[in-house]
Amino acid sequence: MAKKITFTAKNPYGWEVYPKPFPASKALPQWWKDESPYFKTPMNPSGKALILENGSSNTTFRMCTPMRDALSGGYIIPLFSDVVVAQTGGGPRITWRTKGTAVFQQHGDTALKVEAPAGYDAHVFKYINTWIPKTPPGYSVLVTAPFGYRNLPFHAVPAIVDADKSQLELIPPMWVKSGFEGVVEKGTPMVQIIPFKRDNWEAEFKYFKEGEYNIIEERTFNTTIVNHYIKNVWSKKEFN
């Protein structure tokens, strides 16, 4: 039976105006969609033919299931209104036309002390999100910049929220891309929310004996040319 995550709008305005969060699988980035499953060459111009040479196949990242799981995991909270970003002497300035609520708020000078990702301004703004996630007991949510979008005008500060206990609003802090000016359109992915079960962990360390790993590889990966991971390892993950 599927676990249920509930997104509750903070108020009637949020319910009526904000687009609802949706599965990240519906927002796979264009660069992923455009990639062919196999490398294109003069002998394979369509990128649809599997070629195996010297034990190595010509698969591209498009065939990497763990990567797709990251891109499609959880839910996307999108930008609910077009905004205009301008650069001023004091840093980025964000404006909008909606009147019912602010779209962003300046986080404050303390945010300047948080190291920004390369290419992003040190100023931090809070995205005024209406949707409050609620998870079953024992489950938290990872709140992060969408995994498939590394060049957006906004980049969320990562966080983990124990969403089974907290019913307070979730207002993700955002860095703004350095030097960016222009319109950021409604629907732009802002954060990816991935629920997970909380557990306590303890690390231990060991090693394979000489030749042991080679035997494992021969019995598993090397005996399957296509989709070993999907056929033998992968567990399907659904977010609806």
C-alpha positions as CSV (number, residue, x, y, z in Angstrom):
1,M,0.0,0.0,0.0
2,A,1.4,3.4,-1.0
3,K,2.4,5.9,1.7
4,K,0.6,9.2,1.5
5,I,2.1,12.7,1.6
6,T,-0.5,15.5,2.0
7,F,0.2,19.0,0.8
8,T,-2.0,21.5,2.6
9,A,-2.3,25.1,1.4
10,K,-1.7,27.7,4.1
11,N,-4.8,29.6,3.3
12,P,-7.7,29.8,0.7
13,Y,-5.6,32.3,-1.4
14,G,-2.8,29.7,-1.7
15,W,-5.3,27.0,-2.6
16,E,-6.8,29.1,-5.4
17,V,-3.7,30.8,-6.8
18,Y,-0.7,28.4,-6.3
19,P,-0.3,25.5,-8.7
20,K,-0.2,22.2,-6.8
21,P,3.0,20.3,-6.3
22,F,3.4,17.4,-8.9
23,P,5.5,14.3,-9.3
24,A,9.1,15.1,-10.4
25,S,8.7,12.5,-13.1
26,K,6.5,15.1,-14.9
27,A,9.3,17.6,-14.9
28,L,12.3,15.7,-16.3
29,P,14.7,18.2,-17.8
30,Q,15.0,18.7,-21.5
31,W,18.6,17.7,-21.6
32,W,17.6,14.3,-20.3
33,K,14.8,13.9,-22.8
34,D,17.0,15.0,-25.7
35,E,19.7,12.4,-25.0
36,S,19.7,9.2,-27.1
37,P,20.0,5.9,-25.2
38,Y,23.2,5.0,-27.1
39,F,26.0,7.2,-28.4
40,K,25.5,8.6,-31.9
41,T,28.2,7.7,-34.4
42,P,28.4,7.6,-38.2
43,M,27.4,4.0,-38.0
44,N,24.7,4.7,-35.4
45,P,23.3,8.1,-36.4
46,S,19.9,7.6,-34.6
47,G,21.6,6.6,-31.3
48,K,19.1,3.7,-31.0
49,A,21.5,0.8,-31.7
50,L,23.3,-1.1,-29.0
51,I,27.0,-1.7,-29.9
52,L,29.2,-3.9,-27.7
53,E,33.0,-3.7,-28.2
54,N,35.7,-5.1,-25.9
55,G,33.1,-5.8,-23.2
56,S,31.9,-2.2,-23.1
57,S,28.5,-1.0,-24.5
58,N,27.8,2.4,-26.0
59,T,25.1,3.4,-23.6
60,T,24.7,7.0,-22.5
61,F,23.5,8.5,-19.2
62,R,20.0,8.2,-20.6
63,M,20.2,4.5,-19.7
64,C,21.3,5.2,-16.1
65,T,18.4,4.1,-13.9
66,P,19.9,5.5,-10.6
67,M,20.2,8.9,-12.2
68,R,16.7,8.8,-13.5
69,D,15.5,7.8,-10.0
70,A,17.1,11.0,-8.6
71,L,15.6,13.2,-11.3
72,S,12.1,11.7,-10.9
73,G,12.0,11.2,-7.2
74,G,9.5,13.0,-5.0
75,Y,7.6,16.1,-6.0
76,I,8.2,19.5,-7.5
77,I,7.0,22.8,-6.0
78,P,6.8,25.3,-8.9
79,L,7.0,29.0,-8.9
80,F,3.5,30.3,-8.7
81,S,3.9,33.7,-10.4
82,D,6.2,35.3,-13.0
83,V,8.8,37.5,-11.3
84,V,11.4,39.9,-12.7
85,V,15.0,39.8,-11.4
86,A,17.1,42.9,-11.7
87,Q,20.6,43.6,-10.4
88,T,21.2,46.7,-8.2
89,G,24.1,48.0,-6.3
90,G,22.9,46.2,-3.2
91,G,22.4,42.9,-4.9
92,P,19.5,41.2,-6.7
93,R,16.0,42.8,-6.7
94,I,12.9,40.7,-7.3
95,T,9.5,42.1,-8.3
96,W,6.1,40.7,-9.3
97,R,2.6,41.7,-10.2
98,T,0.4,39.6,-7.9
99,K,-1.1,41.4,-4.9
100,G,-2.4,38.7,-2.6
101,T,0.9,37.8,-1.1
102,A,4.6,38.4,-1.6
103,V,6.4,36.0,-3.9
104,F,9.8,36.4,-2.2
105,Q,11.2,38.0,0.9
106,Q,14.8,39.0,1.7
107,H,16.1,36.5,4.2
108,G,18.3,39.0,6.1
109,D,22.0,39.8,6.4
110,T,22.8,36.6,8.3
111,A,22.1,34.6,5.1
112,L,25.2,36.2,3.5
113,K,27.3,34.1,5.8
114,V,26.0,30.9,4.2
115,E,28.4,29.8,1.4
116,A,26.5,30.0,-1.9
117,P,27.0,27.6,-4.7
118,A,29.5,28.6,-7.5
119,G,27.8,31.1,-9.8
120,Y,25.2,32.3,-7.3
121,D,24.9,35.5,-5.3
122,A,25.4,35.4,-1.5
123,H,22.1,37.2,-0.8
124,V,19.3,34.8,0.1
125,F,15.6,35.2,-0.5
126,K,12.8,33.2,0.9
127,Y,10.3,31.8,-1.6
128,I,6.8,32.3,-0.1
129,N,5.4,28.8,-0.7
130,T,1.9,27.9,0.5
131,W,2.2,24.2,0.4
132,I,2.9,22.4,3.7
133,P,3.9,18.7,3.3
134,K,2.6,16.2,5.9
135,T,4.1,12.7,6.0
136,P,3.2,9.5,7.9
137,P,4.8,9.0,11.3
138,G,8.5,8.3,11.1
139,Y,8.9,10.0,7.7
140,S,10.8,13.2,6.9
141,V,11.3,15.1,3.6
142,L,14.5,16.2,1.8
143,V,14.0,19.7,0.5
144,T,16.5,20.5,-2.3
145,A,17.1,22.3,-5.5
146,P,15.6,20.1,-8.3
147,F,18.2,17.5,-9.2
148,G,17.7,17.9,-12.9
149,Y,18.1,21.7,-13.0
150,R,21.5,23.1,-12.2
151,N,21.3,26.3,-14.1
152,L,18.1,27.9,-12.9
153,P,18.0,31.6,-11.7
154,F,17.1,30.3,-8.2
155,H,18.9,27.6,-6.2
156,A,17.3,26.3,-3.0
157,V,19.2,25.9,0.2
158,P,19.0,22.2,1.1
159,A,17.2,21.1,4.2
160,I,15.5,18.1,5.9
161,V,12.2,18.6,7.6
162,D,10.5,16.1,9.9
163,A,7.2,16.6,8.1
164,D,5.3,14.1,10.2
165,K,5.6,16.4,13.2
166,S,5.7,19.9,11.8
167,Q,2.7,21.7,10.4
168,L,4.3,25.1,10.0
169,E,4.8,26.7,6.6
170,L,7.7,25.6,4.5
171,I,9.5,28.7,3.1
172,P,12.6,27.5,1.2
173,P,15.6,29.9,1.2
174,M,16.9,30.6,-2.3
175,W,20.2,31.9,-3.8
176,V,19.9,34.0,-7.0
177,K,22.2,33.4,-9.9
178,S,25.0,35.9,-10.1
179,G,24.3,38.6,-12.7
180,F,21.0,37.2,-13.8
181,E,18.4,39.7,-15.0
182,G,15.1,38.9,-16.7
183,V,11.7,37.2,-16.2
184,V,11.5,33.9,-14.4
185,E,8.2,32.3,-15.5
186,K,5.4,30.8,-13.4
187,G,5.9,27.0,-13.3
188,T,9.7,27.1,-13.0
189,P,10.7,24.2,-10.7
190,M,11.8,25.7,-7.3
191,V,12.3,22.8,-5.0
192,Q,12.2,19.0,-5.1
193,I,10.6,17.3,-2.0
194,I,11.5,13.7,-1.5
195,P,9.9,11.8,1.5
196,F,12.0,9.2,3.3
197,K,11.8,7.0,6.3
198,R,13.9,8.0,9.3
199,D,16.3,5.4,10.6
200,N,19.4,5.4,12.8
201,W,22.6,4.4,11.0
202,E,26.1,3.2,12.1
203,A,28.9,2.9,9.6
204,E,31.1,-0.2,9.4
205,F,34.0,-1.0,7.1
206,K,35.1,-4.2,5.3
207,Y,36.7,-5.3,2.1
208,F,36.3,-8.1,-0.5
209,K,38.9,-10.8,-0.5
210,E,41.2,-11.1,-3.5
211,G,39.2,-12.0,-6.6
212,E,35.9,-12.0,-4.7
213,Y,34.5,-8.8,-6.4
214,N,35.5,-10.1,-9.8
215,I,33.4,-13.2,-9.3
216,I,30.4,-11.1,-8.2
217,E,30.8,-9.0,-11.3
218,E,31.1,-12.0,-13.6
219,R,27.9,-13.6,-12.1
220,T,25.8,-10.4,-12.3
221,F,26.8,-7.4,-14.5
222,N,29.0,-9.1,-17.1
223,T,26.4,-11.8,-17.9
224,T,23.7,-9.2,-18.8
225,I,24.4,-6.8,-21.6
226,V,21.4,-4.6,-21.3
227,N,19.5,-3.3,-18.2
228,H,21.3,-5.5,-15.5
229,Y,20.3,-2.9,-12.8
230,I,16.7,-2.9,-13.8
231,K,16.4,-6.6,-14.1
232,N,18.3,-7.6,-11.0
233,V,18.7,-4.7,-8.5
234,W,16.1,-1.9,-9.1
235,S,13.0,-1.4,-7.0
236,K,10.3,0.6,-8.7
237,K,9.5,3.9,-7.0
238,E,6.1,5.6,-7.6
239,F,5.2,9.2,-6.7
240,N,1.6,10.1,-7.7
